Amino acid sequence: MGKKIFVGNLSFSTTSAELESLFSEMGTCESATVVTDRETGRSRGFGFVEMSSSSEAGRAITELNGRDVGGRQINVSEAREQERRSGGGGGGGGRGGFSGRRSY
């Protein structure tokens, strides 16, 4: 099983292919994805990479953290599990609109 890595502070022009190419220098890169905004399709400035082994992931973190890529110093660290969100979405609050009362 591979080891997932978080990559932050990416240039907005960095592509998933460029990210994969960079991490392939450190070993077998199983996947690389730059996270994009759902509505605009524009990069959100971070991504995830999966390396084939823990040793390759460790090497990538050590050697690439702080490296200048596209004019920005990237942050490379072990990815954490996504935190579970409580609740079912929506903001709650009162209902807008007609309250049933008349002003006289």
BELSUL-V560007 format. One record per backbone hydrogen bond with DSSP energy under -0.5 kcal/mol. NH is the residue of the N-H (numbers start at 0). CO is the residue of the C=O. Records with the same first field share a line. If there is no record, write none. Layout:
NH = CO  CO
This chain:
2 = 50
4 = 48
5 = 76
6 = 46
7 = 74
8 = 44
9 = 44
13 = 10
18 = 14
19 = 15
20 = 16
21 = 17
22 = 18
23 = 19
24 = 20  21
25 = 22
26 = 23
28 = 26
29 = 27  49
30 = 49
32 = 47
34 = 32  45
36 = 41
40 = 36
42 = 11
43 = 34
46 = 6
47 = 32
48 = 4
49 = 30
50 = 2  48
51 = 27
56 = 52
57 = 53
58 = 54
59 = 55
60 = 56
61 = 57
62 = 58
63 = 59
64 = 60
65 = 73
66 = 63
68 = 66  71
71 = 68
73 = 66  71
74 = 7
75 = 73
76 = 5
78 = 3
